[in-house]
Amino acid sequence: MRYNEWRVSYGLLQNINGAIAGGGVSKSLSNVRKSSTKMLSVIREKQRPLPNAWYRYIGCRKFSMLLLIAFALLVFALGSFVVNKDSTSPNVLQRIGTLGTVPYVNGGHHEASQILGEKDKKKDENRFQIPAFKGASVLPFRHPCVNFTFPPPPPPTRRRLGPRPCPVCYLPVDQAIASMPSSSSASPVLHNLTYVLNENPIKSEPHGGSDFGGYPSLKQRNDSFDIKESMAVHCGFIKGSKPGHGTGFDFDESDLAELQQFHDIIVASAIFGNYDVIQQPQNISEEAKKNIPFYMFVDEETEAFMKNRSILSSSKRVGLWRIVVIHNVPYSDARRNGKVPKLLLHRIFPNVRYSIWIDGKLQLVVDPYQVLERFLWRQNANFAISRHYRRFDVFVEAEANKAAGKYDNSSIDEQVDFYKIEGLTPYSEAKLPITSVIP
């Protein structure tokens, strides 16, 4: 009642002020008293049907607040009941990840028609699927890493200008395994993909090409960027009946059979020209050791060195790595030979869903399941590649390679000129969301 009385009193004061300003004091006050008495009687007459107790409490500020709080709690309780009820349905009690994620690197795995992955059309329906294998744990509805933020990088010093270790939010291995998509999705456009084969490739144009990759014309190259329902593209291994068999990048027969096996995930690396020392992966879970093979491609020169140092035995294993020896390498430059497995894993492993490539000089220190969950499955992505820690522009990178003497400068200039003719411009923020053009 106090709140209503205050409002009424505030209105009476307005009338008093108006009366005082309009005439004599005594008469005005007398009229005010009469009018106020009449107004109060009218208000009381209207409110009389209410019981006295309710009449007092409804006008109380504290009681009004209590009513609001009680109503809010009621709404919250009802909402929680609905959520809990819905959470028992298979569309809510599901794992992080989206069905049908296919890495682009491994796009040709399992079937050639699956060269390109797509984001699942039923993303909203299958966003949190129940694990398809036994023993997998169900992830919480809210991803544990959703609020993770990157701290600012440490300032560079004269002694260390290169990349620094940075914290990354990885899920526990069992939860990462639970997030792996249970099946692959076919491309929405490409349904029939074949690769060009030519036992006697002939160079018909002055630019590029090789006996290993063939000599596609510029028109064929440009057409390969236009994704269609049916395509035939140049993708290495142009000779021979299948990759690694009479193609100029050949495997032993025993290795050929091994590479044709189906795997959900493989890890691969390479050392050519005996440039690097094998780095053993660390922090690998027992589940990964049991289910994920690790392949190391080496040329005959590297194999001979490893045997002389008693690093490699007849078991073809060095720690976790299964050694695969390459014969008849297609290029005289060991660095170019190393690019073949790096870029064409989907051809070497046609029946693998996911692959992780590690440069020979680097060491894998995180479980493969955790890496794939972090960079592919969590974001429903099909390809991830590390970004250069300092350079983001092709032209800047070309000058750095020339300064380091990595390749003949004239060949670098020729390649850069070709990029310019094709319309490549220096990197700028206008190319966002692409953050770098240097793989």
C-alpha positions in Angstrom: 0.0 0.0 0.0 2.9 2.3 0.7 4.0 2.4 -3.0 0.5 3.3 -4.1 0.1 5.9 -1.4 3.4 7.5 -2.5 2.2 7.7 -6.1 -1.2 9.2 -5.0 0.5 11.6 -2.7 2.8 12.7 -5.5 -0.3 13.5 -7.5 -1.8 15.4 -4.7 1.2 17.6 -4.3 1.0 18.5 -7.9 -2.6 19.7 -7.3 -1.5 21.6 -4.2 1.2 23.5 -6.1 -1.3 24.4 -8.8 -3.8 25.7 -6.3 -1.4 27.8 -4.5 -0.2 29.4 -7.6 -3.8 30.2 -8.7 -5.4 32.1 -5.8 -5.7 32.8 -2.0 -3.9 30.6 0.4 -6.7 29.7 2.9 -9.3 29.1 0.2 -7.0 27.1 -1.9 -5.9 24.9 1.0 -9.5 24.3 1.9 -10.4 23.3 -1.7 -7.4 21.0 -1.8 -8.4 19.3 1.4 -11.9 18.7 0.0 -10.6 17.4 -3.3 -8.0 15.2 -1.7 -10.6 13.7 0.6 -12.9 13.0 -2.4 -10.0 11.4 -4.4 -9.0 9.2 -1.5 -12.6 8.0 -0.9 -12.9 7.2 -4.6 -9.7 5.1 -4.6 -10.7 3.3 -1.4 -14.1 2.6 -2.9 -12.5 1.0 -5.9 -10.0 -1.1 -3.8 -12.6 -2.2 -1.2 -13.4 -5.6 -2.7 -9.8 -6.9 -2.0 -9.2 -8.5 1.3 -7.2 -6.4 3.8 -4.2 -8.7 3.9 -3.8 -9.0 0.1 -4.4 -5.2 -0.2 -1.4 -4.6 2.0 1.0 -7.1 0.5 0.3 -6.3 -3.2 1.4 -2.8 -2.7 4.6 -3.8 -0.9 7.8 -3.5 -3.0 9.5 -6.4 -1.3 6.5 -8.6 -2.0 6.5 -7.6 -5.6 10.2 -8.5 -6.0 9.5 -11.9 -4.3 6.8 -12.6 -6.8 9.1 -11.8 -9.7 11.8 -14.0 -8.3 9.4 -16.8 -7.8 8.1 -16.5 -11.4 11.7 -16.5 -12.7 12.5 -19.7 -10.7 9.4 -21.3 -12.1 10.4 -20.5 -15.7 13.9 -21.8 -15.1 12.7 -25.0 -13.5 10.3 -25.6 -16.5 13.1 -24.9 -19.0 15.5 -27.3 -17.2 12.8 -30.0 -17.3 12.4 -29.6 -21.0 16.2 -29.7 -21.6 16.6 -32.8 -19.5 13.8 -34.4 -21.2 15.1 -33.6 -24.7 18.7 -34.7 -23.7 17.6 -38.3 -23.6 16.9 -38.2 -27.3 19.7 -39.5 -29.7 19.9 -36.1 -31.4 21.2 -34.4 -28.2 23.3 -37.1 -26.4 25.8 -37.2 -29.1 29.5 -36.6 -29.6 31.4 -33.6 -30.9 32.0 -33.8 -34.6 30.2 -34.0 -37.9 29.7 -37.0 -40.0 31.3 -37.1 -43.4 34.4 -35.1 -42.9 37.0 -36.2 -45.4 40.5 -34.6 -45.4 41.4 -33.1 -48.8 44.9 -34.6 -48.6 43.3 -38.0 -48.4 40.4 -37.2 -50.7 40.9 -40.2 -53.0 41.0 -42.7 -50.1 38.7 -45.7 -50.1 37.0 -44.7 -53.3 38.1 -42.3 -56.1 34.7 -40.6 -56.1 35.4 -39.4 -52.5 38.3 -37.1 -53.5 36.5 -34.1 -52.1 34.9 -34.0 -48.7 31.9 -31.9 -47.8 30.4 -30.6 -44.7 27.7 -32.9 -43.7 24.3 -31.8 -45.0 22.8 -32.8 -41.7 25.3 -30.9 -39.6 22.7 -29.7 -37.1 21.1 -33.1 -36.7 24.4 -35.0 -36.4 26.5 -32.5 -34.6 26.8 -34.6 -31.5 26.7 -38.3 -32.5 27.0 -41.2 -30.1 30.4 -42.9 -30.6 30.2 -45.8 -33.1 32.7 -48.0 -31.4 32.8 -49.7 -28.0 34.5 -48.1 -25.1 34.3 -44.6 -26.4 33.3 -41.9 -24.0 30.6 -39.5 -24.7 31.6 -35.8 -24.9 29.8 -33.2 -22.9 27.3 -31.0 -24.8 29.6 -28.0 -24.3 33.1 -28.5 -25.8 35.8 -28.2 -23.1 37.9 -25.9 -25.3 35.2 -23.5 -26.3 36.5 -20.7 -24.0 40.2 -21.3 -24.7 42.1 -18.2 -25.8 45.7 -17.9 -27.1 48.0 -16.0 -24.8 50.1 -13.2 -26.4 53.4 -14.6 -28.0 56.6 -14.0 -26.1 58.7 -11.1 -27.5 61.4 -12.1 -29.9 65.0 -12.0 -28.8 68.3 -11.8 -30.7 69.1 -15.4 -30.0 65.7 -16.7 -30.9 63.7 -15.2 -33.8 61.9 -18.3 -34.9 58.7 -19.9 -33.8 57.9 -20.5 -30.1 55.9 -23.3 -28.5 52.3 -22.1 -28.0 49.6 -23.7 -25.8 46.9 -25.6 -27.7 43.7 -26.9 -26.2 43.6 -30.7 -26.9 41.0 -33.0 -25.7 41.9 -36.1 -23.7 42.7 -39.0 -26.1 39.5 -40.9 -25.3 37.3 -37.9 -26.0 39.3 -37.2 -29.2 38.6 -40.7 -30.3 35.0 -40.3 -29.5 34.8 -37.3 -31.8 36.0 -39.1 -34.9 33.3 -39.1 -37.6 31.9 -42.6 -38.1 31.6 -42.4 -41.9 32.6 -40.3 -44.9 30.6 -38.1 -47.1 30.7 -38.1 -50.9 31.4 -34.9 -52.8 28.2 -32.9 -53.7 29.6 -32.3 -57.1 32.4 -34.7 -58.0 31.2 -38.3 -58.4 33.6 -39.9 -60.9 37.4 -39.1 -60.6 40.1 -40.7 -62.7 43.8 -40.0 -63.1 45.6 -39.5 -66.4 47.8 -42.4 -67.4 50.4 -42.3 -70.2 53.2 -44.8 -70.7 55.1 -42.4 -73.0 54.5 -38.8 -71.9 55.8 -36.3 -74.4 56.6 -32.7 -73.6 54.5 -30.6 -76.0 54.8 -27.1 -74.3 57.8 -25.2 -73.1 56.6 -24.9 -69.5 57.2 -27.4 -66.6 56.0 -31.0 -66.4 58.0 -34.2 -65.9 57.9 -37.9 -66.9 56.6 -38.6 -63.4 53.7 -36.1 -63.4 53.2 -35.8 -67.2 53.1 -32.7 -69.3 49.6 -31.2 -69.0 48.8 -28.2 -71.1 47.9 -24.9 -69.5 44.3 -25.5 -70.6 44.2 -28.9 -68.9 45.7 -27.4 -65.8 43.1 -24.6 -65.7 40.3 -27.0 -66.4 41.3 -29.1 -63.4 40.4 -26.2 -61.1 36.8 -26.3 -62.3 35.2 -29.1 -60.3 32.7 -31.1 -62.3 30.7 -34.3 -61.9 33.2 -36.3 -63.8 36.9 -35.5 -64.1 40.3 -36.9 -65.3 43.3 -35.0 -63.9 47.1 -35.2 -63.8 48.2 -36.3 -60.4 51.6 -37.9 -60.6 52.3 -41.6 -61.2 51.4 -41.1 -64.8 53.1 -44.4 -65.8 52.3 -47.9 -64.7 49.1 -49.6 -63.7 49.1 -48.2 -60.1 51.1 -45.9 -57.9 54.4 -47.4 -56.9 54.5 -50.0 -59.6 56.6 -49.0 -62.6 55.8 -45.4 -62.1 59.2 -44.0 -61.4 58.5 -43.8 -57.6 58.4 -47.5 -56.9 57.8 -49.7 -53.8 58.7 -53.2 -53.0 55.9 -55.7 -53.6 55.5 -56.3 -49.9 55.1 -52.6 -49.3 52.6 -52.3 -52.1 50.3 -54.7 -50.4 50.8 -53.0 -47.1 49.9 -49.5 -48.5 46.7 -50.9 -50.0 45.3 -51.8 -46.6 42.4 -49.9 -45.1 43.1 -47.6 -42.1 41.1 -44.8 -40.5 44.3 -42.8 -39.8 47.9 -43.0 -40.9 50.9 -40.8 -40.0 53.6 -40.4 -42.7 57.0 -38.7 -43.1 60.0 -38.9 -45.4 63.8 -38.6 -45.5 65.5 -38.3 -48.9 69.2 -37.8 -49.6 69.9 -38.7 -46.0 69.2 -35.1 -45.0 67.5 -35.7 -41.6 67.6 -38.0 -38.6 64.5 -40.0 -37.8 62.5 -38.4 -34.9 60.5 -40.8 -32.8 57.0 -39.6 -32.0 56.3 -38.9 -28.3 53.2 -39.0 -26.1 51.4 -41.5 -28.3 48.6 -43.4 -26.7 48.3 -47.2 -26.6 45.2 -46.9 -28.7 47.1 -45.0 -31.4 50.0 -47.4 -31.3 47.6 -50.3 -31.8 45.4 -48.7 -34.6 47.5 -46.0 -36.4 50.5 -47.1 -38.5 53.4 -44.7 -38.9 55.2 -44.8 -42.3 58.6 -43.3 -43.1 59.5 -43.1 -46.8 63.2 -43.2 -47.6 65.3 -43.4 -50.7 68.1 -46.0 -51.3 70.8 -43.6 -50.1 69.1 -43.1 -46.8 68.4 -46.8 -46.4 72.1 -47.6 -46.9 73.1 -45.1 -44.3 70.6 -46.6 -41.8 71.8 -50.1 -42.4 75.5 -49.1 -42.0 74.7 -47.6 -38.7 72.6 -50.6 -37.7 69.5 -48.4 -37.4 67.5 -50.4 -39.8 67.1 -54.2 -39.7 65.2 -56.8 -41.7 62.0 -55.9 -39.7 61.8 -52.6 -41.6 61.0 -50.9 -38.3 62.7 -48.1 -36.4 60.7 -47.5 -33.2 57.1 -46.7 -34.3 58.1 -46.0 -37.9 57.5 -48.6 -40.6 60.2 -47.9 -43.2 59.2 -47.9 -46.9 62.1 -47.8 -49.4 61.6 -45.9 -52.6 63.2 -47.1 -55.8 63.7 -45.3 -59.1 63.2 -41.9 -57.7 61.9 -39.5 -60.4 64.0 -36.4 -59.7 67.7 -35.8 -59.1 66.9 -33.3 -56.3 66.1 -35.1 -53.0 63.8 -32.2 -52.0 61.6 -32.7 -55.0 61.4 -36.5 -54.4 60.3 -35.7 -50.8 57.4 -33.7 -52.2 55.8 -36.8 -53.8 54.6 -38.5 -50.6 54.0 -35.2 -49.0 51.5 -34.0 -51.6 50.3 -37.3 -53.0 49.5 -39.4 -49.9 46.0 -39.9 -51.2 47.4 -41.7 -54.2 49.8 -43.8 -52.2 47.2 -44.7 -49.6 43.9 -45.1 -51.6 42.1 -46.7 -48.7 42.8 -44.3 -45.8 40.4 -41.8 -44.4 42.8 -39.4 -42.6 46.5 -38.7 -42.8 49.0 -36.6 -40.9 52.2 -35.5 -42.6 55.2 -34.7 -40.5 58.3 -33.2 -42.1 61.4 -35.4 -41.6 63.2 -32.8 -39.5 60.2 -32.4 -37.1 58.9 -34.6 -34.2 55.3 -35.4 -33.5 54.7 -34.8 -29.8 50.9 -35.0 -29.6 48.7 -38.1 -30.1 47.3 -38.3 -33.7 43.7 -38.5 -32.4 44.2 -35.3 -30.5 45.7 -33.5 -33.5 42.9 -34.6 -35.9 40.2 -33.6 -33.3 41.8 -30.2 -32.8 42.4 -29.2 -36.5 39.7 -31.2 -38.4 36.9 -32.7 -36.5 36.3 -29.9 -34.1 35.8 -27.4 -36.9 34.2 -29.8 -39.4 37.2 -29.1 -41.7 38.7 -31.4 -44.3 42.2 -30.0 -44.6 44.7 -28.2 -42.2 48.2 -26.9 -42.9 50.6 -25.1 -40.6 51.3 -21.4 -41.4 54.7 -20.0 -41.8 55.6 -18.2 -38.5 57.0 -15.1 -40.2 56.2 -14.9 -43.9 52.8 -14.8 -45.5 53.6 -13.6 -49.1 54.9 -15.7 -52.0 57.1 -12.9 -53.3 58.7 -12.4 -49.9 59.2 -16.2 -49.6 60.8 -16.3 -53.0 63.4 -13.7 -52.1 64.1 -15.5 -48.8 64.7 -18.8 -50.7 67.1 -17.0 -53.1 69.0 -15.5 -50.2 69.3 -18.9 -48.6 70.5 -20.5 -51.8 67.9 -23.2 -51.6 67.4 -23.4 -55.4 68.9 -21.9 -58.5 67.8 -18.3 -58.5 66.9 -18.3 -62.2 64.4 -21.1 -61.6 62.8 -19.2 -58.7 62.5 -16.1 -60.8 60.9 -18.1 -63.6 58.3 -19.6 -61.3 57.5 -16.2 -59.7 57.1 -14.6 -63.2 54.6 -17.4 -64.1 52.6 -16.6 -60.9 52.5 -12.9 -61.9 51.3 -13.8 -65.4 48.5 -15.8 -63.8 47.4 -12.8 -61.8 49.0 -13.4 -58.4 49.4 -10.2 -56.4 51.3 -9.6 -53.1 49.5 -10.7 -50.0 47.3 -8.1 -48.2 44.4 -8.0 -45.8 42.1 -7.8 -48.8 42.6 -11.6 -49.2 41.2 -12.4 -45.7 39.9 -14.8 -44.5 43.0 -16.4 -46.2 45.7 -15.5 -43.8 48.7 -16.7 -45.8 49.6 -17.9 -49.3 52.7 -19.8 -48.2 52.1 -23.4 -47.4 
